[in-house]
């Protein structure tokens, strides 16, 4: 009987959160993970989660993170916030700095539905990666669907990648050698203390 239970557990279907997708190697995006998604998240071997909502993280989710040694970075952005205002832009910049630090990878970015706030973060990352603007906005609209927000599109379009590069002067591109041979971002000073729980 125990064998049967084990087999049933192994045959269980893994359920990804809504709007789940790989953004880049070791960077993922999704809607708010539910308990039914926890077995799927385990397969990602996450090191951290970037949470973009102001509401407290549910205790059940916190327990899952603690049991799997996953660090939570919370950047509270209210829904329908105009990110072009200074506070919104500053919060996005802080989240991006955590996002591109490979010491936090693999990382999952999520808000509530994985559409608008998450889409803006990914859009800014794409501009930082020198994607053409048309492709950046198309990716945002692919996830946002008919609820695409013109304020979000405008924010992504006008996002200043130069200021991001200045803010992240300690980050440099470095190849991973045996891996995908794609440029990765790493701190110059590998001895810097790992960021703690962030909130904004």
N, C-alpha and C positions, 0 to 999 in steps of 0.2 A: 504493500500500500504506500509506503514511503517512496518507493521507486516511482510509482505512478504520479505522486504529487510532484516529485522532482521533474519528471518528464513534462507534466502539465505546465510547470513554471518555465521550463526551457522553451516550450512551444508557444508561450504567451506572445501575443502580438504587441510590438512596441508602437506606442502612439506618440507622434511628435506634436508639439504645440501648434496651434493654428498659425498660419503665416510663417512657419519655420523655413529657413533657407540658409545655405552657406554663403556668406559674404565673400570670404577669402579663406585661405588655409588657416584653420584654428580660430576663425571669427564667424559667429553665427548670429542670426536674428530670429525673433519670434514674437508671438503674443505672450500674455502672462501665463507661465507654466502652471498647470493644474496637477494635483497628485497623480492622476492617471498618466501624466507625462514623465514622472520621475524615472521609471525604468529606462525610458529612451534617453533622458539626459545623462544617465550613468554611462551610456555608451560613448558619450562625447569626451569623457574624462576632463570635464571643465575644471579650470583653476579659479575662474572668477565669473561673476555676473554683474552687468551694468544695468541697473534698474532706474528707469526714467520717470517714475511717478512719485508724487509727494506722500501718498498714503503709506502707512507702516506695512512692512512686509509681513505676510501671514506667518504665524508661528509654525505651522506645518511645513511651510517652505523653508523657514529658517532652520528647523530641525534637519531637513534634508541637506541643506548646505553644510551645516555643522558636521553631520555624519560622514560627509564626503570631502571635507576640508576644502570647501569652495568659499572664496571670499566675495562678499557683497559690497558693491560700490553703488550708493544711491545718490542720484541727482534729481531732486524733486522738481519736475516741470509740470505745471498745471495743464490740463487738457485745453486745447484751443488757445494756448498762449501765443502771442505774437513774439516769435523768437528774435525779431530784429531789435527789440528793446535791449538796453545794455545788460540787464540781469539775465535775460534769456540767452544772449550771445555768450556771456561769461560762463554760464552753466554748460553750454554746448562745448566750449573750449576746454573746460575741465574734464568733461566726459571723454572728449577725443584724446586728451593726453593719456588718460588711463587706457583707452582702447588700443592705442598703437604701441604701448609698452609691452613687448613680447613676454615680459616676465609675468604678465597677467593672462597669457594665453595657455590653453584654449579659453575663449571668452564668449559668453552669450549676452547679446544686447536685447532688452525687451522693455516695452511699456505696457499698456493695457491690451490693445489689439494688435500691436506690432505694425502699425500703419504710419501714423503721423510723426510722433516724436522719434520713434526708431528710424523712420524713413529719413528724417532730417539729419540724424547723426550719420547714417550710411551715406546720404547725399554729400555731406561735407567731407567724409572720408574719401569718397570717389573724386571729388575735386582736388583733394590733397594728393591723390594718386594720378592726377593729370588726365582723368577721363574727360571726354568732350562733354559739354554741357547738355547736349541733346540726349545722350545716353544716360547721364545722371538723372535728368528729370523723367525720362521714360521709366527708369527703374523705380523711382518714387511712385509714379502713377500706377505702375504694375501692381504694387502692394496696396496702395490707397484706394484704387478702383474709383468708383463714382463719387466717393467722399474725398477726393483729392482737394487740398486746400490751396488757394492761390497765395495765401500768406506764407505757407511753407515753401512753395515753389519759388517765390520771390526771395525768401531768406536764403535758400540754397544757391540761387543764382547770384546773389550779391555777397555770399560768404567770402571773407577775405582770407585766402590761404596764406598770404604773405605774413599776416599777423600770427597765424598758427605756427608757421615755421620759426618765427622769431620767438614765440612763446616756448617752443620745443627745441631750443638751441642745443640742448644736451642729447638730442636724438640723432642718430646717424643711420644710414643704410648699411646693412651688412649681409653678405650672402651666407647661406646655411650649408654650403659645401655639398655633402652627400645627398641632401634633400632635393627640393624641387628646383634649386638654382635660381629661385626668384628672390628679389631684394626683400629683406625683412628689416624691421626697425628695431634698434636696440639702443640702450643708454650707453654713452661713452664710459660712464663710471659704473661698472657692474657691481660695485660695492655699496651703491646707494640703497638706503633702507626701503624695503618694499612698502608701497602705500598702504595705509590702513583704511578702514571703512570711511568712505567719503560721503558727505551729504552736502547738498546745496539747495 
